[in-house]
Amino acid sequence: MAVTAKMVKELREKTGAGMMDCKKALTETDGDMEKAVDFLREKGIAKAQKKADRIAAEGSTHIEVEGNTAVLFEVNSETDFVAKNEQFQNLLKDIGRHLVTQKPADLDEALQQKLHGEGDTLQDFITSAIAKIGEKLTLRRFTIFEKSDNDAFGAYLHMGGRIGVLTLLEGTTDETTAKDVAMHVAAVNPKYVSRDEVPAEEVDHERTVLKQQALNEGKPENIVEKMVEGRLGKFFEQICLLEQDFVKDPDQKVKKFVEAKGGSVAKFVRYEVGEGLEKREENFAEEVMNQVKK
């Protein structure tokens, strides 16, 4: 298939590779974006970790905790200005209280439930807020955690809610430690708690890429396997929380830090506003001129 400038731009954003390298990779892989990423990695041109999806949509994450229930959720708005105003912040609090008390199973159920169990539905409540605030508002996603009296939630909002992290530690009620882990997750962005959670196909895929990378470097086949296993260890350190150097004390792993407090990491969830969403590209100067001409 024909390789377009947009495809080359997207691959550059994902890998950090040069324009001509990206064009060649897409040509060699018939325009398959994921195969092109692997092609560049195998040639040693791209970084091992793909860059995060472009963050575009506005809005905020929010965390609500009530007793042994906590929720992290994201509400999107059209502009950053709206996300900071008092009406929007009050909307977040109302949605948070609803989610922790009604505990819906999914987004569809949440929107159809009556707000706090009575009156209008949550969807109607959000629609009413849209009329007042003057922008499209969307409850995009949420995750609810439940704990026992012997566990601890860690809640952390970064940059006023641009990034939100909720952690659950078992075996300790130390909320400070749980929040420290949440801050680490916000900063480092692991994908899994431990290597046991990494899907086998993801590990196999990484092993294949690393093997081809080593062969392309001219390494003898008899030592390639050993090299691949060593590099796989680095791969797990990049994506698994427990194997990462703790940001507040890089001399110890996150696992050791939490164990020293008598607990263990059960799970975490991290939201970054707008991740995976596209925002319309606007020329601000042009927009102002258009307004002046009216």
Secondary structure, DSSP 8 states (H G I E B T S, - for coil): ----HHHHHHHHHHH---HHHHHHHHHHTTT-HHHHHHHHHHTT-S-SS-----B--EEEEEEEEETTEEEEEEEEES-HHHHTSHHHHHHHHHHHHHHHHH--SSHHHHHHSBGGGSSSBHHHHHHHHHHHH-S--EEEEEEEEE--TT-EEEEEEEGGGTEEEEEEEES---HHHHHHHHHHHHHH--SBSSGGGS-HHHHHHHHHHHHHHHHHTT--HHHHHHHHHHHHHHHHHHHBGGGSEETTEEEEEHHHHHHHTT-EEEEEEEEETTBT-------HHHHHHHHHH-
